[in-house]
Amino acid sequence: MPSEPIEIKIKILRQEIEELNYQYYVLDNPSYPDSHYDKLLQELISIEKKHPELITDNSPTQRVGGQPLSGFSQITHLTPMLSLDNVFDSDSFGKFYERVFHKIASDQPITFTCEPKLDGLAISCLYKNGNLVHAATRGDGKIGEDVTHNIKTIQSIPLKLRGDFPELLDVRGEVFMPKDSFEKLNKNAIKDGNKTFANPRNAAAGSLRQLDPKITAKRKLAVYFYALGNAEFKKLQNDAEQTSDERLADSHHNRLKQIQSWGLPICDEIELRHGDKACLEYFKEIGAKREQLPYEIDGIVYKVDSILSQDKLGFVAKAPRWAIAHKFPAQEEMTLLKGVDFQVGRTGAITPVARLEPVFVGGVMVSNATLHNKDEIERLDVRVGDHVVIRRAGDVIPQIVSVVLDKRDVNASSIIFPKVCPICQSPLEKEIDQAIYRCTGGLICSAQKTQSIIHFVSRKAMNIDGLGDKLVEVLCDKQLINSVADIYQLSKDDLIGLERMAEKSANNLLQAIEKSKQTSLAKVIYALGIREVGEVTAMNLANNLFDFKNIINANLEELENIEDIGPIVAKHIVAFFENENNRQVIESLISHGVSWPEIKPKDKSELPLLNQTWVLTGALSQLKRNDAKAVLQSLGAKVSGSVSKNTTCVVAGESAGSKLKKAIELGIEVISEEEMLKLISSFQIVKI
């Protein structure tokens, strides 16, 4: 028999791991780095291996394990999982609101809980005495598939509840695949020559229905819970008459808060709105920042907040009368593929771009769509003359997701992928295990040269105001610049006489070029356009290696020890600086006066935002949310997903909602994204 201390040690480890999971997935405010979590988990795994008799079903080590299933059994839901009726415009929502208003016979605007409609897969999780017993898909609403083994692999779903939880809890949620997980999944599929998923919803559904939970675990699914199915509390000794319903909150919004208090994650974009106009404003606000959200949504769900009113409104056959889904305009449409152009990117990547019969998708006219690469063309078996389904996903170029084979014309022609660069005729090459073909011409290729210069002068790089894409193309065509260093040799005589370039414009441009010389090491690294090196990686290189001499001389091992840099990125960095021409460009930039403040190593105790808690809300326009989060964390700050009295500062982007309101109510400092960037730039350690 194991000794008592081992049992206590295991209990403490499990509690610590559960607490870290709660902080990370529910509060979005981790108190320790990931490495600390990993250390605790490995310690628990090691002890349980030595004492297998102490392993329990709800141990954090049991999320992934066991043999693949031969099939899925069925589970009957305790209460039916109903669907929602849909509306597709504001007028239809107005009619729904009027019906609810008259049925309730209210003399006040009706309060709704407004929630983003996640584009995933509905599930029901059953807990008994705080332990996860089973999980099931919606199925037909009455009977679903048992996906317990796969649900356990989702780190944000607690295996054991916390706090004053019900003795029996049936809770409903939506399993989804975050956008970054979806991108990585398809990127790896293309690399391995496997079929890609059309969208995150299909990927989530396919991942949840894997017979081998180890595969599901690798897919990095997430979940938000949105409703109670059933909840039964133990009778209290001092209040034997109190029912379970009386121990539940009397509003949907507050019940969600209860769900969260038991350790179950809920969406942080949920808000209360009073009246129909306020609900439609919420629809517009979420729609405006839809593409910045880390998950796919396809509309908004409005739910009457009062549980008493919900009971009064009741249900129709398969849907509640007190809730409705307001769908966004379609993001997918069918159109005709008229031709394919092959574009050459800054790093030589050849991208096939489809020319389409123009069509409105999600309210935007689309005439081009990406076909990604040769493998994708072959996978889709797409041909010129085909009718294709295109999907628009935010600011990126839309993509073709399928071919309508029933409408294929007999004259549809195969797409021939080029063997040489369409610009400079240099041979194309493809790295092993990579799907991308690249031009081998380097800066001999005018497209690569021009694109590299456009990147160098861009706002996030050297930020040379007035030197736009068209002007760069003109300067390259006239061979006034052949590398980024040549920008700093331009004279007024070179510029005067160019189209739309009068003396005043020429002087302004030369002043902007001179101003750009005073910058930061991180910006120069980013401006050089090294493959796979974005703003955050450039910042990490600068903050860890401090100058170009160290960066140029760094080996693979040194680079891989830096946060955010893996083996592939490290190889790209080494290859870039091994190129004599690239080193000469850096020397030339320095000789022309490009400079930056010296960066000195700093102790963690000197980090300017140490022990501060920051919150990002709304749509950021200059930095990706994950990049902004990484920058703040590198300065010592904790970045939380919720506002509290302990919050130091809130960064409010466009369409900021409830977090901004709460910050103002609590008197917490609120700054814009521009103000945040100025503050960051004032710290030499992380100047970007």
C-alpha positions in Angstrom: 0.0 0.0 0.0 1.3 3.5 -0.8 2.0 5.8 2.1 -0.3 8.5 3.2 2.0 11.3 1.9 1.8 10.0 -1.7 -2.0 10.1 -1.6 -1.9 13.7 -0.3 0.8 14.7 -2.9 -1.4 13.4 -5.7 -4.5 15.2 -4.3 -2.5 18.5 -4.1 -1.1 18.1 -7.6 -4.5 17.4 -9.1 -6.0 20.5 -7.3 -3.2 22.7 -8.5 -3.5 21.5 -12.1 -7.3 22.0 -12.0 -6.8 25.5 -10.6 -4.4 26.4 -13.4 -6.8 25.0 -16.0 -9.6 27.2 -14.5 -7.4 30.3 -14.6 -6.3 29.6 -18.2 -9.6 28.5 -19.8 -12.3 30.1 -17.7 -10.8 33.3 -16.3 -8.3 33.7 -19.2 -5.9 35.0 -16.6 -3.1 32.5 -15.9 -1.0 33.1 -12.9 1.9 30.9 -14.0 3.6 30.2 -17.4 2.7 27.1 -19.4 6.0 25.5 -18.3 4.9 25.4 -14.7 1.6 23.6 -15.7 3.7 21.1 -17.8 6.0 20.5 -14.9 3.1 19.7 -12.5 1.4 17.4 -15.0 4.6 15.5 -15.7 5.1 15.1 -12.0 1.6 13.7 -11.5 2.0 11.3 -14.5 5.3 10.0 -13.0 3.7 9.4 -9.5 0.6 7.7 -11.1 2.8 5.4 -13.1 4.4 4.2 -9.9 1.0 3.9 -8.1 -1.6 3.0 -10.8 -4.0 1.9 -8.1 -4.4 5.6 -7.2 -5.5 6.7 -10.7 -9.1 8.0 -10.9 -11.3 8.8 -13.9 -11.2 12.5 -13.2 -7.5 12.8 -12.9 -6.0 15.4 -15.3 -3.8 12.6 -16.7 -6.8 10.7 -18.0 -7.9 13.2 -20.6 -6.2 11.2 -23.4 -5.8 7.4 -23.1 -7.2 4.0 -23.9 -7.6 2.2 -27.1 -9.5 3.6 -30.2 -13.3 2.9 -30.1 -14.9 0.5 -32.6 -17.9 2.9 -32.8 -20.1 5.3 -30.9 -22.8 4.2 -28.6 -26.0 6.3 -28.1 -27.1 8.4 -25.1 -30.6 9.6 -24.4 -30.6 13.2 -23.2 -32.1 14.0 -19.8 -34.0 16.8 -21.4 -34.3 17.3 -25.2 -31.6 19.4 -26.9 -33.8 21.8 -29.0 -32.7 23.8 -32.0 -33.5 27.5 -32.7 -35.6 29.2 -35.2 -33.7 31.6 -37.5 -34.2 35.1 -38.9 -32.1 36.7 -41.6 -32.9 40.4 -41.4 -33.8 43.1 -38.9 -37.5 43.2 -40.0 -38.0 39.5 -39.2 -36.3 40.0 -35.8 -38.7 43.0 -35.2 -41.7 40.7 -35.8 -40.2 38.1 -33.3 -39.7 40.9 -30.8 -43.3 42.1 -31.2 -44.7 38.5 -30.7 -42.6 38.1 -27.5 -43.6 41.6 -26.3 -47.3 41.0 -26.6 -47.1 37.5 -25.1 -45.3 38.7 -22.0 -47.6 41.8 -21.9 -44.7 43.9 -20.7 -44.9 47.7 -20.3 -41.0 47.9 -20.4 -38.5 47.0 -23.1 -37.7 43.3 -22.9 -34.2 42.4 -21.7 -32.3 39.9 -23.8 -29.1 38.0 -23.3 -27.2 38.4 -26.6 -24.6 35.8 -27.5 -22.5 35.2 -30.6 -23.7 32.1 -32.4 -20.7 29.9 -32.5 -20.3 27.8 -35.7 -19.5 24.5 -34.1 -21.1 21.3 -32.8 -23.7 21.3 -29.9 -22.9 18.9 -27.0 -24.4 18.0 -23.7 -22.2 17.2 -20.7 -23.6 15.4 -17.6 -21.9 15.8 -14.2 -22.8 13.8 -11.1 -21.4 14.9 -7.8 -19.1 17.2 -9.7 -17.6 14.5 -11.9 -17.9 14.4 -15.6 -19.9 11.2 -16.3 -20.6 11.4 -20.1 -20.9 13.8 -23.0 -23.1 13.5 -26.1 -23.8 15.2 -29.4 -27.2 16.8 -30.1 -28.2 14.0 -32.5 -31.9 14.2 -33.2 -32.4 16.3 -30.1 -33.5 13.3 -28.0 -30.7 10.8 -28.6 -27.1 11.7 -29.4 -23.7 9.9 -29.8 -21.5 9.2 -26.8 -18.4 11.3 -27.3 -17.1 11.3 -23.7 -13.7 10.0 -24.5 -13.1 12.8 -27.0 -14.7 15.5 -24.9 -12.2 14.6 -22.1 -9.3 15.6 -24.4 -10.6 19.3 -24.5 -8.5 21.0 -21.9 -11.1 23.7 -21.2 -13.8 21.2 -20.1 -13.3 20.4 -16.4 -13.3 16.7 -15.4 -14.4 17.9 -12.0 -16.5 20.9 -11.1 -15.6 23.5 -8.5 -17.5 25.6 -6.0 -21.2 25.1 -4.9 -22.1 22.9 -7.9 -25.4 20.9 -8.2 -25.5 17.2 -7.3 -26.6 16.5 -10.9 -25.8 19.0 -13.8 -26.7 18.6 -17.5 -25.1 21.6 -19.3 -25.1 22.5 -23.0 -22.3 24.0 -25.0 -20.8 24.4 -28.4 -17.6 22.6 -29.4 -15.6 24.6 -31.9 -12.2 24.8 -33.5 -10.4 28.1 -33.0 -9.2 29.8 -36.2 -5.5 29.4 -35.4 -6.0 25.7 -34.7 -7.9 25.3 -38.0 -5.2 27.1 -40.0 -2.5 24.8 -38.4 -4.5 21.7 -39.1 -5.0 22.5 -42.8 -1.4 23.7 -43.1 -0.2 20.3 -41.8 -2.7 18.4 -44.0 -1.4 20.2 -47.1 2.2 19.5 -46.0 1.5 15.8 -45.5 -0.5 15.5 -48.7 -3.8 14.9 -46.9 -7.3 16.3 -47.5 -8.0 19.7 -46.0 -11.2 20.7 -44.2 -13.4 23.2 -45.9 -14.1 25.2 -42.7 -13.6 25.1 -38.9 -17.1 23.7 -38.3 -16.4 20.7 -40.4 -13.0 20.3 -38.8 -14.6 20.4 -35.3 -17.3 17.9 -36.2 -14.8 15.5 -37.8 -12.4 15.8 -34.9 -15.1 15.2 -32.3 -16.2 12.0 -34.1 -12.8 10.4 -34.2 -12.7 6.9 -32.9 -9.2 7.5 -31.5 -9.2 10.2 -28.8 -5.5 10.8 -29.3 -6.3 12.2 -32.8 -9.0 14.5 -31.2 -6.5 15.7 -28.6 -4.1 16.9 -31.3 -6.9 19.0 -33.0 -7.0 21.6 -30.1 -10.8 21.9 -29.9 -12.4 24.4 -27.5 -15.9 24.8 -26.0 -18.2 27.5 -24.6 -21.2 26.6 -22.5 -24.5 28.5 -23.1 -27.3 26.9 -21.2 -28.5 24.6 -18.4 -30.4 21.4 -19.4 -31.0 20.3 -15.9 -29.6 21.0 -12.4 -30.5 19.2 -9.1 -28.9 20.3 -5.8 -28.6 18.4 -2.6 -31.1 19.3 0.0 -29.7 21.8 2.6 -30.1 20.6 6.2 -31.1 24.1 7.4 -33.5 24.7 4.5 -35.1 21.4 3.5 -37.9 23.2 1.7 -35.7 25.0 -0.8 -36.0 23.5 -4.3 -33.2 23.3 -6.9 -34.9 26.0 -9.0 -34.7 28.4 -6.1 -31.0 27.8 -5.8 -30.6 28.7 -9.5 -30.5 32.3 -10.7 -33.8 33.8 -12.0 -32.2 35.1 -15.2 -30.4 33.4 -18.1 -27.4 35.8 -17.8 -26.9 35.1 -14.2 -27.3 31.4 -14.7 -24.4 31.6 -17.2 -22.4 33.3 -14.4 -23.3 30.3 -12.2 -22.1 27.9 -14.9 -18.8 29.9 -15.0 -18.4 29.7 -11.2 -18.5 25.9 -11.4 -15.5 26.0 -13.7 -17.2 25.8 -17.1 -16.1 28.4 -19.7 -18.6 30.8 -21.3 -18.1 33.3 -24.1 -16.8 36.6 -23.0 -18.8 38.5 -25.7 -22.2 37.8 -24.0 -24.1 41.0 -23.1 -27.5 42.1 -21.8 -29.4 44.4 -24.1 -32.7 46.2 -23.4 -35.2 46.4 -26.2 -35.2 45.5 -29.9 -33.0 48.5 -31.1 -30.3 47.7 -28.6 -30.3 44.0 -29.7 -29.8 45.1 -33.3 -27.0 47.4 -32.3 -25.3 44.4 -30.6 -25.7 42.5 -33.9 -23.9 45.3 -35.8 -21.2 45.6 -33.2 -20.3 41.9 -33.2 -20.6 41.8 -37.0 -18.0 44.6 -37.2 -15.5 42.7 -35.3 -16.5 39.2 -36.4 -13.3 38.6 -38.3 -11.1 39.6 -35.4 -12.8 37.0 -33.1 -10.6 33.9 -32.5 -13.5 31.7 -33.5 -16.0 31.4 -36.3 -19.6 32.7 -35.7 -22.5 32.7 -38.1 -24.9 35.0 -36.3 -26.3 36.2 -33.0 -28.6 34.4 -30.5 -31.1 36.5 -28.6 -32.6 34.9 -25.5 -35.3 36.5 -23.2 -33.3 36.9 -20.0 -36.0 36.4 -17.4 -36.5 32.7 -16.6 -40.1 33.5 -15.5 -40.8 35.0 -18.9 -39.1 32.0 -20.7 -41.5 29.7 -18.8 -44.5 31.9 -19.8 -43.5 31.9 -23.5 -42.8 28.1 -23.6 -41.9 26.1 -26.7 -43.0 25.1 -30.2 -42.3 21.6 -31.5 -38.5 21.8 -31.6 -37.6 25.3 -30.5 -38.2 27.7 -27.7 -40.4 30.7 -28.3 -38.2 32.9 -26.1 -35.0 32.6 -28.3 -34.1 33.3 -31.9 -30.9 33.1 -34.0 -30.2 36.1 -36.2 -28.0 34.9 -39.1 -25.3 37.0 -40.8 -25.4 37.3 -44.6 -24.1 34.2 -46.4 -20.3 33.8 -46.5 -20.4 31.3 -49.3 -21.6 31.7 -52.9 -21.4 29.9 -56.2 -19.9 31.5 -59.3 -18.0 30.8 -62.5 -14.2 30.3 -62.6 -13.0 32.3 -65.7 -9.3 31.8 -65.4 -6.2 31.5 -63.2 -3.3 33.9 -62.7 0.0 32.9 -61.0 1.3 35.6 -58.6 4.8 35.8 -57.2 5.2 36.8 -53.6 8.0 38.6 -51.7 9.7 35.3 -50.8 9.2 33.8 -54.3 6.0 31.8 -53.4 3.9 31.0 -56.4 0.2 31.4 -55.6 -2.6 30.5 -58.1 -5.3 33.1 -58.0 -8.7 32.4 -59.6 -10.4 35.0 -61.7 -14.1 34.8 -61.0 -17.4 36.0 -62.4 -18.0 38.8 -59.8 -20.4 37.8 -57.0 -21.5 39.3 -53.7 -20.3 37.2 -50.7 -21.2 38.4 -47.2 -22.0 41.8 -48.6 -18.7 42.3 -50.5 -18.2 42.0 -54.3 -15.6 39.2 -54.9 -13.8 38.7 -58.3 -10.7 36.8 -57.2 -10.1 33.8 -54.9 -7.0 32.0 -53.8 -6.3 28.4 -54.9 -3.4 28.2 -52.4 -1.0 25.8 -54.3 -0.7 23.0 -56.9 -1.8 20.3 -54.4 -5.0 22.2 -53.6 -5.8 22.5 -57.3 -5.4 18.7 -57.7 -7.3 18.0 -54.5 -10.3 20.0 -55.7 -10.0 18.8 -59.3 -10.9 22.4 -60.2 -10.9 23.5 -63.9 -11.3 26.7 -65.8 -15.0 26.9 -66.7 -16.2 25.2 -63.6 -18.9 26.5 -61.2 -17.2 26.8 -57.8 -18.2 27.6 -54.3 -16.2 30.4 -52.7 -15.9 31.3 -49.1 -15.0 34.8 -47.8 -13.1 34.8 -44.5 -12.4 38.4 -43.4 -9.7 40.6 -44.9 -7.8 37.7 -46.5 -8.4 36.8 -50.2 -11.5 34.5 -50.5 -10.9 30.9 -51.2 -12.5 28.2 -53.4 -13.8 25.4 -51.2 -15.5 23.1 -53.6 -16.5 22.4 -57.2 -20.1 22.0 -58.3 -19.5 18.9 -60.4 -23.1 18.6 -61.6 -22.7 21.9 -63.5 -19.3 21.0 -65.1 -19.1 22.0 -68.8 -17.6 19.5 -71.2 -15.2 22.2 -72.4 -13.9 22.9 -68.9 -10.1 22.9 -69.1 -7.4 21.7 -66.7 -5.3 24.2 -64.9 -1.6 23.9 -65.9 0.8 24.8 -63.1 3.9 26.5 -64.4 7.4 25.0 -64.3 9.2 28.4 -64.4 8.5 31.7 -62.8 5.8 33.6 -64.8 7.8 36.9 -64.2 11.5 36.1 -64.6 11.3 32.6 -66.1 13.6 31.2 -63.4 13.0 27.5 -62.5 10.6 26.7 -59.7 11.5 24.5 -56.8 9.6 22.9 -53.9 11.1 21.9 -50.6 10.6 18.4 -49.3 7.4 18.1 -47.2 6.3 21.6 -48.4 3.4 22.4 -50.7 4.6 25.7 -52.0 6.6 26.1 -55.2 9.0 29.1 -55.2 10.8 31.1 -57.8 14.6 30.5 -57.6 15.4 33.9 -59.1 15.7 35.8 -55.8 16.2 39.6 -56.4 16.8 38.9 -60.1 13.0 38.4 -60.1 11.4 41.8 -60.4 8.3 40.7 -58.6 10.3 39.5 -55.5 12.4 42.6 -55.6 9.4 45.0 -55.8 7.4 43.1 -53.1 10.4 43.1 -50.7 10.8 46.8 -51.0 7.0 47.4 -50.6 7.3 45.3 -47.4 10.4 47.2 -46.2 8.7 50.7 -46.4 5.3 49.5 -45.0 3.8 51.1 -41.9 4.7 48.2 -39.6 8.3 48.1 -40.9 10.3 51.3 -41.7 7.1 53.3 -42.0 8.1 55.6 -44.9 5.0 57.8 -45.4 4.4 58.7 -49.1 6.3 55.7 -50.5 3.3 53.6 -51.6 3.0 50.5 -53.7 2.6 52.2 -57.0 5.5 54.6 -56.5 7.7 51.7 -55.4 6.8 49.9 -58.7 7.6 53.0 -60.7 11.0 53.5 -59.0 11.8 49.8 -59.6 10.7 49.9 -63.2 13.0 52.9 -63.8 15.8 51.1 -61.9 16.1 54.1 -59.5 16.1 51.5 -56.7 17.3 47.9 -56.9 17.4 47.1 -53.2 16.0 48.5 -50.0 19.3 50.3 -49.2 18.9 52.3 -52.5 15.9 54.1 -50.9 18.4 56.1 -48.8 20.3 57.3 -51.9 17.3 58.8 -53.6 17.6 62.5 -54.4 15.2 65.2 -55.4 16.5 65.0 -59.0 15.5 61.3 -59.0 12.0 62.1 -57.9 11.2 65.4 -59.8 9.6 64.5 -63.1 8.0 61.3 -61.9 4.2 61.2 -62.5 2.4 63.2 -59.7 5.7 64.1 -58.1 6.0 67.9 -57.7 8.8 69.5 -55.7 6.7 69.7 -52.5 5.9 66.0 -52.8 9.5 65.1 -53.4 10.6 67.1 -50.4 8.0 65.5 -48.2 9.1 62.0 -49.3 12.8 62.7 -48.7 11.9 64.0 -45.2 9.9 60.8 -44.5 12.9 58.7 -45.7 15.2 60.7 -43.4 12.8 60.3 -40.5 12.7 56.5 -41.0 16.4 56.2 -40.2 15.7 56.6 -36.5 13.9 53.3 -35.7 14.3 50.2 -33.6 16.2 47.0 -34.1 13.0 45.0 -34.1 11.5 47.1 -36.9 14.6 46.7 -39.1 14.6 42.9 -38.6 11.0 42.8 -39.5 11.5 45.1 -42.5 14.1 42.8 -44.0 11.4 40.3 -44.8 13.0 37.1 -43.5 10.7 34.1 -44.2 8.3 33.4 -41.3 9.7 36.3 -39.2 6.8 38.5 -38.2 6.7 41.5 -35.8 6.7 39.4 -32.6 9.5 37.1 -33.7 11.5 40.2 -34.8 10.9 41.7 -31.4 12.0 38.5 -29.6 15.2 38.3 -31.7 16.0 41.9 -30.8 15.3 41.5 -27.1 17.3 38.3 -26.8 20.3 38.9 -29.1 20.5 42.7 -28.8 22.4 43.5 -32.1 22.9 42.3 -35.6 26.3 40.9 -34.9 24.8 38.4 -32.4 21.9 37.6 -34.7 24.1 37.0 -37.7 26.4 34.7 -35.7 23.6 32.8 -33.9 23.4 29.1 -34.6 20.2 27.0 -34.8 20.3 25.9 -31.2 20.6 29.5 -29.9 17.8 30.6 -32.1 15.5 27.7 -31.1 16.0 28.7 -27.4 14.2 32.0 -28.1 10.4 32.1 -27.5 8.3 31.8 -30.7 11.2 30.4 -32.8 11.1 26.7 -33.9 13.4 24.7 -36.1 11.9 25.8 -39.4 12.0 29.6 -38.6 15.5 29.2 -37.2 16.6 27.6 -40.5 15.1 30.5 -42.4 16.9 33.1 -40.2 20.3 31.3 -40.5 19.9 31.0 -44.3 19.0 34.6 -44.6 22.1 35.8 -42.8 24.4 33.3 -44.6 23.5 35.2 -47.8 26.4 37.6 -48.5 24.0 40.0 -50.4 21.7 40.2 -47.4 24.6 41.1 -45.1 25.8 43.8 -47.5 22.3 45.3 -47.5 22.4 45.6 -43.7 25.9 47.2 -43.8 24.6 49.6 -46.4 21.6 50.5 -44.4 23.8 51.3 -41.4 26.3 53.3 -43.6 23.3 55.4 -44.8 22.4 56.3 -41.2 19.8 53.8 -40.2 20.2 53.4 -36.4 18.4 52.3 -33.3 18.8 52.7 -29.5 21.2 50.2 -27.9 19.4 47.3 -26.2 20.8 46.0 -23.0 19.8 42.8 -21.2 17.3 43.5 -18.3 16.4 41.5 -15.3 12.8 40.5 -15.0 12.4 42.8 -12.0 13.0 45.7 -14.4 10.2 44.9 -16.8 8.1 48.1 -17.0 4.7 46.4 -16.8 5.6 43.7 -14.2 2.7 42.8 -11.9 0.2 44.8 -14.0 -3.0 43.3 -15.5 -4.1 44.5 -19.0 -7.2 43.7 -21.0 -7.6 43.9 -24.8 -11.1 44.6 -26.1 -12.6 45.5 -29.5 -11.0 45.1 -32.9 -7.3 46.1 -33.2 -6.3 47.6 -36.5 -2.5 47.6 -36.3 -1.5 44.5 -34.4 -3.1 41.1 -34.3 -4.6 40.4 -30.9 -2.2 37.5 -30.2 0.8 39.7 -31.1 -0.4 42.6 -28.9 -0.9 40.1 -26.1 2.7 38.7 -26.6 4.2 42.2 -26.6 2.5 43.1 -23.3 3.5 39.8 -21.7 7.1 40.4 -22.8 7.0 43.6 -20.8 5.9 41.8 -17.7 2.1 42.3 -17.9 -0.6 39.7 -17.4 -3.2 39.8 -20.2 -6.7 38.9 -19.0 -9.9 38.2 -20.8 -12.1 40.0 -18.3 -12.2 43.3 -16.5 -12.1 43.5 -12.7 -11.1 45.9 -9.9 -7.5 44.4 -10.3 -7.2 45.4 -13.9 -4.5 48.0 -14.5 -5.4 49.2 -18.0 -7.9 48.4 -20.8 -6.9 48.8 -24.5 -10.0 49.6 -26.4 -10.1 49.0 -30.2 -13.0 49.5 -32.6 -16.5 48.3 -31.5 -15.4 47.7 -27.9 -18.3 46.5 -25.9 -19.1 45.3 -22.4 -15.4 45.3 -21.2 -15.1 48.9 -22.0 -18.3 49.8 -20.2 -17.2 47.9 -17.1 -13.8 49.6 -17.2 -15.4 53.0 -17.2 -17.8 52.0 -14.4 -14.8 50.8 -12.3 -12.7 53.9 -13.1 -10.0 51.9 -14.7 -7.6 53.6 -17.2 -8.7 53.1 -20.8 -6.3 53.8 -23.7 -6.5 53.4 -27.5 -4.4 51.0 -29.6 -2.4 53.9 -30.8 -1.6 55.0 -27.3 -0.6 51.5 -26.4 1.8 51.4 -29.3 3.4 54.7 -28.3 3.8 53.4 -24.7 5.4 50.2 -26.0 7.7 52.2 -28.2 8.9 54.2 -25.2 10.4 51.0 -23.7 13.6 50.3 -25.5 13.6 46.7 -24.5 10.6 46.1 -26.7 10.4 49.0 -29.1 8.5 47.9 -32.2 
